[in-house]
Amino acid sequence: MITVSDVSLHFSEKPLFKDVNIKFTPGNCYGIIGANGAGKSTFLKVLSGEQDHDTGDIFITPGERMAVLKQDHFAFDQYPVKETVLMGYPKLYEVSNARDAIYAKADFTEEDGIKSAELEAEYGELGGYEAENQIEQMLSGLGLEEKYHDKMMSELDESQKVRVLLAQALFGNPDILLLDEPTNGLDLESINWLEDFLLEFPNTVIVVSHDRHFLNTVCTVTCDIDYGKITQFAGNYDFWYQMSQILQKQAKDLKKKNEEKAKDLKEFIQRFASNAAKSRQATSRKKVLEKLELEDLPVTSRKFPYVHFDSDREIGNNVLEVRKLNSKDEDGVQLLKDYSLVVNRTDKIAFVGIEHNTISSLFDIIAGEAKAESGEYFWGQTTSFAYLARDNGKYFDVSYNITDWLKQYSKEQDDAYVRGFLGRMLFSGDESLKPVKVLSGGEKVRCMLSKIMLSGANVLIMDDPTNHLDLEAIESLNQALVQFPGVVLFTSHDHEFISTVANRIIEITPNGVIDRMMNFDDYMADEQVKALRTEYYKGSDRKIKF
């Protein structure tokens, strides 16, 4: 158990947290939510001891082991993959190394024999004999193919390292588990494996995530960070969201009531402040007015960007036809092989599966940003498309501020118009003059969404658009795509996003393509789809299940 008592933390003169009192008990999974900059990740660092706090105490039950998902993806590059995971259980790792060191001795003494026996016993008690098998199962479940298990960490790409570091945090049944954005870099199958693991996990979990389906699935308690306070709500993210809407409505109603009352009080004060007979009443009402204004505190610091896509032209019946496309990556690996596709005017297609590079290659080709080796594609005469690529860095390699950057894509060149548009996307005031080269990942995606909104396109192509966005931006984008009357082709690792937007699912597997006109939840439950998936994943290192 973790007990937080009167904890405060200041950055400069601004309090990030003030007098936080909260308990985290075994058997619960706590979801930490809050607006960007609210201090979610910092709070996890305070709990783990990585970040000092100014006042208060953090008490952890003696003897309990805490595991933390490491954010430095290069910290273990000099170690093998399985050893990196084993390091997540420091006591077992220490005993294992001591045991190996004794057996490596050239002059093995009687004293060494006694010590080795003691170490063997402790190694067994700590689960050392089952460790390698457990590590392999965990890595496979998280989507790291068996061929990578014996490689060095330096040989893995960043998404593979994320999986290893997550396995490191999960390994050895820690008493307290701190996870900061654990679903980042994971595909849907790996996220489902992690959800199942955490649902069976008996100890304390504290997690920061922007994945609403993940939070809804695993969290028993939601902790909302706002205005330096942390408020607990028993229940998952959806429960918190509904409760927050009710609280905000109540606060708005109270504010309106107070404003009406304040208006009457001000009128009375102005009329009778100089009237000796009424001065006592005026003074009394002035105190009531001051109290009303003092109590008029904001309910939430959250800001939702305004995302809305309008089409300049209604889309016709002929949207897109792809005929036998072939493409390879830079290493010569076949991505698309004789791939064909017909897109209909009412389609909102989610491309799912583990072949992420294949999907990105398809999107790049049909958006004109890459060339296929062979094959062809045809856009309908009434179509106009806008593309949000997974890697949008090239758009920001310019010496513009945000306003000048967006003006490149705006028919209206007036600065006031463009800055007003950016304000709705939460780039207000001087924020709109920030150089685009220094933008964060989330800010770049909001800029790209602004560009797409100005395009008037009737076909939207989006490669993992929720990546880097906070929950508020994801909610806004989600709703905008649900309401969009045109065609959407997209991929995402956000279950909720896919299930609410898509009406057609295309899964590209190692051995075939599954294409169904249905929503995502129906797709997952469909028995014919399950049979096809089993067949198409035969021989793959990945053991796939939704």
C-alpha positions in Angstrom: 0.0 0.0 0.0 1.1 3.6 -0.7 -0.1 6.4 1.6 0.4 10.0 0.4 0.1 12.6 3.2 0.1 16.4 2.6 2.4 16.2 -0.4 3.1 19.4 -2.2 5.4 20.1 -5.2 6.3 23.5 -6.7 7.9 24.3 -10.0 9.1 27.9 -9.8 6.4 29.6 -7.8 3.5 27.6 -9.3 2.3 24.7 -7.2 1.9 21.5 -9.3 0.4 19.7 -6.3 -0.7 21.1 -3.0 -1.6 19.1 0.1 -2.3 15.9 -1.7 -3.7 13.1 0.6 -4.5 9.8 -1.1 -4.1 6.1 -0.6 -3.4 3.3 -3.1 -4.4 -0.1 -1.9 -3.8 -3.7 -3.2 -6.3 -5.2 -5.6 -7.0 -1.9 -7.3 -5.8 -0.4 -10.6 -5.7 3.4 -10.4 -5.9 5.4 -13.6 -4.2 8.8 -13.3 -5.9 11.4 -15.7 -5.5 15.1 -16.2 -4.9 17.8 -18.8 -1.5 18.1 -20.5 0.8 19.7 -18.0 -1.3 18.7 -15.0 1.6 16.6 -13.6 0.5 13.0 -14.2 4.0 11.7 -15.1 5.6 13.9 -12.4 3.2 12.4 -9.8 4.4 8.9 -10.7 8.0 10.1 -10.4 7.2 11.5 -6.9 5.7 8.1 -5.9 8.7 6.2 -7.2 11.2 8.6 -5.5 12.7 9.7 -8.8 11.3 13.2 -8.2 11.7 15.0 -4.8 8.6 16.7 -3.3 8.6 19.8 -1.2 6.5 18.9 1.7 4.6 15.9 3.1 5.3 12.2 3.3 5.0 9.1 1.1 4.7 5.8 3.0 5.1 2.4 1.4 4.4 -0.7 3.3 7.7 -2.2 4.5 9.0 -5.1 2.4 6.9 -4.3 -0.6 8.6 -4.1 -4.0 7.8 -1.4 -6.5 8.4 -1.8 -10.3 8.4 1.2 -12.7 8.1 1.2 -16.5 11.3 2.8 -17.6 11.1 5.7 -20.0 14.8 5.7 -21.1 14.7 3.4 -24.1 18.5 3.3 -24.4 19.4 2.6 -20.8 19.9 -1.1 -21.3 21.5 -1.2 -24.8 24.6 -3.1 -23.5 22.4 -6.0 -22.1 20.7 -8.9 -23.8 16.9 -8.8 -24.0 16.1 -11.6 -21.5 18.6 -10.3 -19.0 17.0 -6.8 -19.2 13.7 -8.3 -18.3 15.2 -10.2 -15.4 16.7 -7.0 -14.0 13.1 -5.9 -13.3 13.3 -8.3 -10.2 16.5 -6.9 -8.6 16.7 -9.6 -5.8 16.4 -12.5 -8.3 18.9 -10.8 -10.6 21.4 -10.3 -7.8 21.1 -14.0 -6.7 21.3 -15.2 -10.3 24.5 -13.3 -10.8 26.0 -14.4 -7.6 25.2 -18.0 -8.4 26.7 -17.8 -11.9 29.8 -16.1 -10.5 30.5 -19.0 -8.1 30.0 -21.7 -10.8 32.4 -19.7 -13.1 35.2 -20.1 -10.6 38.1 -22.2 -11.6 39.0 -23.2 -8.0 35.7 -24.3 -6.6 36.1 -24.7 -2.8 34.1 -26.5 -0.1 33.0 -23.0 1.1 31.8 -22.2 -2.4 29.8 -25.4 -2.5 28.0 -24.4 0.7 27.4 -20.9 -0.6 26.1 -22.2 -3.9 23.6 -24.5 -2.1 22.3 -21.5 -0.2 22.0 -19.5 -3.4 20.3 -22.4 -5.2 17.7 -22.6 -2.5 17.1 -18.8 -2.6 17.1 -18.9 -6.4 14.3 -21.5 -6.3 12.3 -19.6 -3.7 12.4 -16.5 -5.8 11.1 -18.4 -8.9 14.4 -18.5 -10.7 13.9 -21.9 -12.3 10.6 -20.7 -14.0 12.0 -17.3 -14.8 13.3 -17.9 -18.4 10.0 -19.5 -19.5 8.0 -16.7 -17.9 10.1 -14.1 -19.5 9.7 -15.7 -23.0 5.9 -16.0 -22.6 5.7 -12.3 -21.5 7.8 -11.1 -24.4 5.8 -13.1 -26.9 2.5 -11.8 -25.3 3.7 -8.3 -25.7 4.4 -8.8 -29.4 8.2 -9.4 -29.4 8.9 -12.2 -31.8 10.9 -15.2 -30.5 13.8 -14.4 -32.8 14.5 -11.2 -30.9 14.6 -12.8 -27.4 18.3 -13.6 -27.4 19.4 -10.3 -29.1 21.1 -7.4 -27.5 18.8 -4.4 -26.6 20.9 -2.2 -29.0 19.7 -4.4 -31.9 16.0 -3.6 -31.3 14.1 -0.7 -32.7 12.3 1.7 -30.3 8.9 0.0 -30.4 10.6 -3.4 -29.6 12.5 -1.8 -26.7 9.2 -0.5 -25.3 7.9 -4.0 -25.1 11.0 -5.3 -23.3 10.9 -2.5 -20.8 7.2 -3.2 -20.2 8.0 -6.9 -19.6 10.8 -5.8 -17.2 8.2 -3.8 -15.1 5.7 -6.6 -15.1 8.1 -9.4 -14.3 8.3 -11.1 -10.9 4.9 -10.1 -9.5 5.8 -6.7 -7.9 3.7 -5.4 -5.1 3.3 -2.0 -6.6 3.4 -1.3 -10.4 3.8 2.2 -11.8 3.1 2.4 -15.6 3.4 5.7 -17.5 1.7 5.3 -20.9 2.2 1.6 -21.1 0.2 1.2 -24.4 2.5 3.6 -26.4 4.2 1.6 -29.1 1.9 -1.4 -28.7 -0.5 -2.8 -31.2 -4.0 -3.8 -30.4 -3.1 -7.4 -29.8 -0.4 -6.5 -27.3 -2.7 -4.0 -25.5 -5.2 -6.8 -25.1 -2.6 -9.1 -23.7 -1.6 -6.3 -21.2 -5.2 -5.8 -20.3 -5.7 -9.5 -19.5 -2.5 -9.5 -17.4 -3.5 -6.5 -15.3 -7.0 -7.8 -14.8 -5.5 -10.9 -13.2 -2.8 -8.9 -11.3 -3.6 -9.1 -7.6 -1.5 -6.1 -6.3 -1.5 -2.3 -6.7 -1.3 -0.8 -10.2 -1.1 3.0 -10.8 -1.2 3.9 -14.5 -1.1 7.0 -16.7 -2.7 6.5 -20.1 -4.5 8.3 -22.9 -6.2 5.1 -24.1 -9.8 5.3 -23.0 -10.7 1.6 -23.7 -7.6 0.5 -21.7 -8.6 2.8 -18.8 -12.1 1.5 -18.9 -11.0 -2.1 -19.0 -8.4 -2.2 -16.3 -9.1 0.7 -13.8 -11.2 0.3 -10.7 -10.4 3.8 -9.5 -9.9 7.0 -11.5 -7.7 9.8 -10.0 -8.3 13.2 -11.6 -5.5 15.7 -11.3 -6.8 19.3 -11.7 -5.7 22.6 -10.1 -3.1 20.9 -8.0 -5.6 18.5 -6.4 -6.1 14.8 -6.9 -9.6 13.6 -6.6 -10.5 9.9 -6.5 -13.6 8.5 -8.2 -14.5 4.8 -7.7 -14.9 3.4 -11.2 -13.3 3.6 -14.6 -12.8 6.4 -17.1 -16.3 6.4 -18.4 -17.7 6.7 -14.9 -15.5 9.6 -14.2 -16.4 11.3 -17.5 -20.2 11.0 -16.8 -19.7 12.2 -13.2 -17.5 15.1 -14.3 -20.3 16.2 -16.8 -22.8 16.2 -14.0 -20.5 18.1 -11.7 -19.8 20.7 -14.4 -23.5 21.1 -15.1 -24.2 21.6 -11.5 -21.3 24.1 -11.2 -22.6 26.1 -14.3 -26.1 26.2 -12.8 -24.8 27.4 -9.5 -22.6 30.0 -11.3 -25.6 31.3 -13.2 -27.6 31.5 -10.1 -24.8 33.3 -8.3 -24.3 35.7 -11.2 -28.0 36.6 -11.1 -27.8 37.1 -7.3 -24.6 39.1 -7.7 -26.3 41.4 -10.2 -29.1 42.2 -7.8 -26.7 42.8 -5.0 -24.5 45.2 -7.0 -27.6 47.1 -8.1 -28.7 47.4 -4.4 -25.2 48.5 -3.3 -25.0 51.1 -6.0 -28.4 52.5 -5.2 -28.1 52.7 -1.4 -24.4 52.8 -0.5 -24.7 56.6 0.1 -28.0 56.4 1.8 -27.5 56.5 5.6 -30.7 54.6 6.3 -29.7 51.8 3.9 -26.0 51.8 4.4 -26.0 48.9 6.9 -27.9 46.7 4.4 -25.6 47.8 1.6 -22.5 46.8 3.6 -24.1 43.5 4.5 -24.8 42.7 0.9 -21.3 43.8 -0.2 -19.9 41.1 2.1 -22.3 38.5 0.5 -21.1 39.6 -2.9 -17.5 39.2 -2.0 -18.1 35.7 -0.7 -19.9 34.8 -3.9 -17.0 35.9 -6.0 -14.5 34.2 -3.8 -16.4 30.9 -4.1 -16.6 31.2 -7.9 -13.8 28.7 -8.5 -13.3 27.0 -11.9 -14.5 23.3 -12.1 -11.8 22.1 -14.4 -8.7 23.3 -16.2 -9.3 20.9 -19.2 -9.6 22.5 -22.6 -11.0 20.6 -25.6 -9.8 21.7 -29.0 -12.5 22.4 -31.6 -12.1 19.7 -34.3 -14.6 19.7 -37.2 -14.2 18.6 -40.8 -16.2 20.2 -43.6 -16.1 19.1 -47.2 -16.1 21.6 -50.0 -17.7 19.1 -52.3 -20.1 16.1 -51.8 -18.4 12.9 -52.7 -19.5 10.8 -55.6 -20.0 7.0 -56.0 -16.5 6.4 -57.4 -14.0 7.1 -54.5 -10.9 4.9 -54.8 -9.9 1.8 -56.6 -6.5 0.1 -56.0 -5.3 -2.6 -58.4 -2.6 -5.1 -57.6 -0.2 -2.8 -55.7 3.2 -4.1 -54.9 5.8 -2.4 -52.6 8.9 -3.2 -50.5 10.6 -1.4 -47.7 14.2 -0.1 -47.7 15.5 -3.5 -46.8 13.7 -5.2 -49.6 11.0 -6.8 -47.4 7.7 -7.3 -49.3 5.0 -5.1 -47.8 2.2 -5.1 -50.4 1.8 -8.0 -52.8 -0.8 -7.7 -55.5 -3.1 -5.7 -53.1 -6.5 -4.6 -54.5 -9.2 -2.5 -52.8 -12.4 -0.7 -53.7 -13.5 2.1 -51.4 -17.2 3.1 -51.3 -18.7 6.5 -50.7 -20.0 5.7 -47.2 -16.9 3.8 -46.0 -15.1 4.6 -42.8 -12.4 1.9 -42.9 -10.1 1.0 -40.0 -7.0 -0.9 -41.1 -6.0 -3.2 -38.2 -3.5 -6.0 -37.6 0.2 -6.3 -36.9 1.4 -5.3 -40.4 1.8 -1.6 -39.5 4.5 -0.9 -42.1 2.3 -2.4 -44.8 -0.6 -0.1 -43.9 1.6 2.9 -43.8 3.1 2.0 -47.2 -0.4 1.8 -48.6 -1.4 5.2 -47.2 1.8 6.8 -48.5 1.2 5.4 -52.0 -2.5 6.4 -52.4 -1.6 9.9 -50.9 1.1 10.3 -53.5 4.0 10.5 -51.0 5.6 7.2 -52.2 5.6 5.1 -55.4 4.6 1.5 -55.7 6.8 -1.0 -57.5 3.9 -1.9 -59.7 0.1 -1.7 -59.8 -2.1 1.3 -60.0 -4.8 3.3 -58.2 -7.5 5.7 -59.3 -9.2 8.4 -57.3 -12.8 9.4 -58.3 -13.2 12.8 -60.1 -15.3 14.2 -57.2 -12.7 13.2 -54.5 -10.2 15.4 -52.7 -8.1 13.9 -49.9 -6.1 15.1 -46.9 -3.4 12.9 -45.3 -2.1 12.8 -41.7 1.0 10.6 -41.9 2.4 8.7 -39.0 5.7 10.6 -39.4 4.9 14.2 -40.1 8.3 15.7 -39.2 9.0 16.9 -42.8 6.2 19.3 -42.6 7.8 21.1 -39.7 11.4 21.4 -40.9 10.9 25.0 -41.8 11.7 28.4 -40.0 8.1 29.5 -39.6 6.0 30.2 -36.5 2.7 28.4 -36.2 0.6 31.2 -37.7 2.8 31.6 -40.8 3.0 27.8 -41.1 -0.8 27.4 -41.2 -1.2 30.4 -43.6 0.5 28.2 -46.3 -2.6 26.0 -46.3 -5.3 28.7 -45.8 -7.3 30.4 -48.5 -7.9 33.2 -46.1 -4.5 35.0 -45.5 -5.6 37.4 -42.8 -3.5 36.9 -39.7 -6.5 37.5 -37.4 -8.5 34.7 -39.1 -5.6 32.2 -38.9 -4.8 33.0 -35.3 -8.5 32.8 -34.4 -8.6 29.3 -36.0 -5.4 28.3 -34.1 -7.0 29.6 -30.9 -9.8 27.0 -31.3 -7.0 24.4 -31.5 -5.6 25.7 -28.2 -2.8 27.8 -29.7 -3.9 31.0 -28.1 -2.1 34.3 -27.8 1.7 34.1 -28.0 1.3 30.3 -28.5 0.4 30.9 -32.1 3.8 32.6 -32.6 5.9 29.6 -31.4 8.4 28.3 -33.9 7.1 25.0 -35.4 10.5 23.4 -35.1 10.2 23.2 -31.3 6.6 21.8 -31.1 5.9 18.7 -29.2 4.4 15.6 -30.9 0.9 16.5 -29.7 1.2 20.1 -30.9 2.4 18.9 -34.3 -0.7 16.6 -34.6 -3.0 19.5 -33.7 -1.3 21.6 -36.4 -1.8 18.9 -38.9 -5.4 18.6 -37.9 -5.8 22.3 -38.5 -4.2 22.0 -41.9 -6.7 19.2 -42.8 -9.7 21.2 -41.5 -8.7 24.0 -43.8 -8.4 21.7 -46.8 -12.1 21.0 -47.3 -11.3 17.4 -48.3 -14.0 14.8 -48.5 -11.6 11.9 -48.0 -9.4 11.8 -44.8 -6.4 9.4 -44.6 -5.1 9.2 -41.1 -2.2 7.0 -39.9 -2.5 6.5 -36.2 -3.9 10.1 -35.6 -4.4 9.6 -31.8 -0.7 9.1 -31.3 0.7 11.9 -29.1 -2.8 13.4 -28.3 -4.2 13.9 -24.9 -7.6 12.5 -23.9 -9.4 15.8 -24.6 -8.0 16.1 -28.1 -8.7 12.4 -28.8 -12.3 12.9 -27.6 -12.7 15.9 -29.9 -11.1 14.2 -33.0 -13.2 11.0 -32.3 -16.4 13.0 -32.3 -15.4 15.0 -35.4 -14.8 11.8 -37.4 -18.1 10.2 -36.3 -19.9 13.3 -37.6 -17.8 13.7 -40.8 -20.0 12.9 -43.9 -17.1 11.8 -46.1 -14.8 8.8 -46.3 -12.2 8.0 -43.7 -9.3 5.6 -44.1 -7.4 5.2 -40.8 -5.4 3.1 -38.5 -5.2 3.4 -34.7 -4.2 1.5 -31.6 -7.1 3.1 -29.7 -9.9 0.5 -29.4 -12.6 3.1 -28.5 -11.6 5.2 -31.4 -11.9 2.3 -33.9 -15.1 1.0 -32.5 -16.9 4.3 -32.6 -15.7 5.6 -36.0 -15.3 2.6 -38.4 -18.1 0.8 -40.2 -15.7 -1.4 -42.2 -12.7 -3.4 -40.9 -9.7 -4.5 -43.0 -7.1 -6.6 -41.3 -3.8 -7.2 -43.1 -2.3 -10.4 -41.7 1.0 -12.1 -42.6 -0.9 -14.6 -44.8 -3.9 -12.8 -46.2 -6.4 -9.9 -45.9 -9.8 -10.0 -44.0 -12.3 -7.4 -45.2 -15.7 -7.0 -43.4 -18.5 -4.4 -43.5 -19.1 -4.3 -39.8 -18.0 -2.4 -36.7 -14.9 -3.4 -34.7 -16.7 -5.0 -31.8 -18.8 -7.2 -34.1 -15.6 -8.0 -36.0 -13.9 -9.2 -32.9 -16.9 -11.4 -32.0 -17.5 -12.9 -35.4 -16.8 -16.6 -35.5 -15.9 -16.7 -39.2 -13.4 -13.9 -38.7 -11.9 -15.8 -35.7 -11.5 -18.9 -37.9 -9.8 -16.9 -40.7 -7.5 -15.2 -38.3 -6.4 -18.5 -36.9 -5.6 -19.7 -40.4 -3.9 -16.5 -41.6 -1.6 -16.3 -38.5 -0.4 -19.9 -38.8 3.4 -20.0 -38.8 3.7 -16.5 -37.5 5.8 -15.9 -34.4 2.8 -13.9 -33.0 0.1 -15.8 -31.3 -2.8 -13.5 -32.1 -6.1 -13.0 -30.3 -8.3 -10.1 -29.8 
